[in-house]
Amino acid sequence: GALVSFLPGAFLYAFVLALSSYYMTVGYENVNRALASLVPGGARKYAAVCKSELHSTLPAMLRAYAILFLMTFAELFASLSLIGAEYPLAGALLIAAFDILPVLGAGMILAPWGIGALLFGDTARGLALLIAFGIMTVIREIAEPRLVAKSVGLPPLPALIAMYAGLKLFGVWGMIFAPPAAAVCRSVVSSVRRAAAQETD
């Protein structure tokens, strides 16, 4: 009975989703042309540079964070398996998902777990969890700026500065989107300089 009552709503939702996706796809070029017409002629090439840079950097950023997620998951799975934790696969997935968010991070689970184990007399497991958390933190601090820098085409130090500034100013989303924004700004500045050099020649 519950399944029968659920199916009409599910079909309606799928139909509306498919229809809206179709119209969004068909109307994309029209919307794109309308937005382009609002940009002054002199600024259109710089808008095109921004668009091209975003199209190349955002997927690369997603790949970089996917690699970080897989690295964290592998480290967690190995650590939880070594200490004999129950359900190491599920635990590694859960903690790795937390680790994607800088405000939370793996430490929100591993640190209390390790300290609790020490307090309850399970010294070996507590130390192993805290050591694993420390090693994971060091690896992430080294790998994240390099992966993000490579994905957006920035040197590691500017990418790290952009991530830190974005985190301080706008939180988690600022940290994620600050490096692509910095890459876009760099491309626009380079385009302006090239245009100015061509005008002087």
N, C-alpha and C positions, 0 to 999 in steps of 0.2 A: 504493500500500500504506500509506504513512504517513497519507494523507488518510483512508482507510477506518478505520484504527485510531484516528484522532483524533476522528472524528465521534461515536461513542457517548459518549465522555467529555464532548464539547462539549454534546450534547443533554441529558445528565444534569445538567451544571452549569446550563444554561439552565432546566431544569425545576425544580431545587431553588431557584434564584434567584427564578423566577416564583411558586412556591408560598410561599416565605418572605415575599415582598413582599405577596402577597395576605393572608396571615394577619396581617402587621404592620398592613396597612391596615384590615382588619376589626376587629382588636383594639385599634386606637388609642384609640377612645372609651372602652372599658372600662379600659384602662391609665390614661387621662387622669382618669377618674372615681375610680379607686383612689388615684391620687396626690393628687387634690384632697381626698379624704376624710381623708388623713393630715395636712393642713394645718389648724391650729386656725381656728375660725370667724372670729375677729377679724383674722387675718392673710390671709384668703383674698382680700380685695379688693386687698391689696398684692401678693400672688402673681399676681393677674390683671393688675395694672399691669405687673409684671416681664415676664410672658408676652407681653403686647401690645407692650411696648417692644422686646423681642427680636425678635418677628415683624416689626416694621417696620424696625428698625435693621440687622439682619444682612443681609437682601437688599440694602439700600441700601449697606452697606459693600462687598459683593461688586461692586456696580455701580461704586462709586468706584475700587476697585482694577482693575477691568476697563478703566475709562477711563484710568487711569495706565499700564496695560500697553499700550494702543493708542497713547497719546501717545509712550511710550518706543520702541515699535516703529516708528512713523512717523519719529521723529527719527533712529533708527539706520539705517533703510532709506535715508533721504535722505543721511546722512553716508557710509555705505558705498558708495552709488552714486556720490557725488561724488568719492571717492578712487579709484574704479575697482576696488574689491574684487571678488573672484570670489564668486558666489552671494550677492549682497547681501540677497535675500529670506530665505534660510535663515539667514544670519548674524544678521540683525536679529531673527528669531524666537528663535534660541538665546540671544542676549545679553539680549533683553527678558525671556525666561523666567528667566535668572539674576538680572535686576534686581528681580524680584518679591521675592526673599529679601534682606532688609537685610544679613544677615551676609556674603553673597557680593556681590551687586550687579554692575552692568555694569562697574565698575572692575576686577573680577577678570579681565576679558578685555581691556577697552580699554586700561587703563594698561600692562600688560606688552606688549601689542601695539604701542602707541605708543612706549614706551621701546625695545623691540627694534628697531623701524623706525629710530629715531634712531641707535642704536648701529651698525646695519648700513649707515648712510649714506643711508637714504631719509628725508631731513629733512622734505620736504613732507608725506609720508603720516604720519610720526610726529607732527608738530605738529598736523596736521588731526585725528588721532585723539584727542590729548590735549585739544585745544580743544573738540572735540565732547563728550568726556566731561565737561569742566568746565561747558559750557552745559547739558547734560542734568542734571547734578547740581543746578545752580542752579534750573532749571525744576521739578525734582521737589521740592526743598526748599520751594519756594513753593506748588506746586500740591497736594502731598499733604495738608498740614494743612487747607487750604481745602476740598478735596473730601471728606475724611473728616469734617470738622466739619459740612459741609452734610448729609452722609448720615445723621449721628446726631443732628442738631439741636443741636449745641453750638457756642458761639463758637470761632473758630480757636485762640485762646490756650489755653483749657482742653483742647481736643482735642489740641493739640500737647504739652501737659504730660502728659496721660494716655498718649499714645503713647510719650513718652520714659520715663515711669515704668514702663510695661508692658514696654518693651524692656529696661530695666535690671534689673527684678525677675524677669521670666519669659522673657526672650529674644524671639524672633521672634513666637511665638504671643501673648505678652503684649502686644506692640505692636499686633497686629491686633485683639485682643479687649478691650483696655483702654478705648478710646472707647465701644463699646456698653455696657460695664459702667458707665462713668461716666454715660452717658445714662440707664440703668436706675436708678441711684442717685438721679439728679436727679429722675426721675419719681416715685420712691417718696417722697422727701423732700417734694416738692410735694404729693403725695396726703396725707401725714401732716399737713402744715400746713393744707391745706384742711379735713381732718376735724376738726382741733383748733379751727379758726376757726368751723366750724359748731356745734361743741359749746358754745363760749363764747357764741354769739349767742342 
